[in-house]
């Protein structure tokens, strides 16, 4: 019941505001970047994570001042934290650009001297340490994760304290309590989802979807996040000040649907199916693991069907030991939620409906198990080597155009 109402709110109220919001922050981003570039360089310790940690510690003086009856300085602290949230993004992009230039320079040196490119294990006694996929992925995504978590670590305690200072009686008091309580629950839920996603990530980014819109809204997710952050922080700042308290309350109320939508989008209720034919059990290597992790990234649940039959129905000559081995191999993959042993060689809509599956995901050269019905309904997706996912019908059309 809430989803259509929230979508109507996003399209009619938030989308027009975001045009001006984006223009303002683009100009601010250009101004700050030009200012940083004019300084020549930043100190090595002045990183995005440093800004994130520093602004989060401001929750201590903010709460202490609120407890002593101060309002103006805590409100200024809230706005400063909101500005710091924008600044750490600018600084992060600055260091990323520098690292990219350094990597390009190193790559050019390797091209000039081919003997320095690649891995050479000439000394059998030497040790080379490589990070796992999960470790490397967490290192790359840590900045965005900790930035979102620290935002909640600052604003949620502020709202909890403000619950004790709610003024008025009757309906006004009820609205204030419910608004703050709703935002507290929504941000805690969002933080829990982020923690779970970060520590259960398989190490391979989810494929970018092309040719099929998984979104259920006309408003982009990053626009919702930016609007929510602005409404929450500015609303909290104004709510602390007695003479503009009701303006702050209106902004906090306006952020409630955005907080709901933000949590809803993080919980992807989409069941993915992958089909493995038994004759390929010897190829269960890092490429297969990567494919399963990518398929899992497209939804919230991954089901793998293990089949001893080819798409035309022929039974492969494989022993029960082979079947057991491949099932155990698939079960050992942390990205897999469940395994269907003895899946049919041809997957149709009836099979998908029976097992509660939404999409069939395969590699470009492994489309045979999908029925024509699934292809026509664009329920069959392929993951290409470039890390993108497309409906099979779209891929076939593109290939036909190239051939022509």
Buried (B, 14 or more C-beta within 10 A) or exposed (E): EEEEEBBEBBEEBBBEBBEEBBEEBEEBBEEBBEEBEEEEEBEEEBBBBEBBEBBBEBBEEBBEBBEEEBBEEBBBBBBBBBBBBBBBBBBBBBBEEEEEEEEEEEEEEEEEEEEEEEEEEEEEEEEEEEEEBBEEBBEEBEBBBBBBBBBBBBBBBBBEBBEEBBEEEEEEEEBBEEBBEBBBBBBEBBBEBBEEBBEEBBBBBBBEBBBBEEEEBEBEEEBBBBBBBBBBBBBBBBBBBEEEBBBBBBBBBBBBBBBBBBBBBBEBEEBBBBBBBBBEBEEBEEEBBBBBBBBBBBBEBBBBBBBBBBBEEEEBEBEEEBBEBBBEBBEEBBBBBEBBBEBBBBBBBEBBEEBEBBBBBBBEEBBBBBBEBBBEBBBBBBBEEEBBBBBBBBBBEEEEEEEE
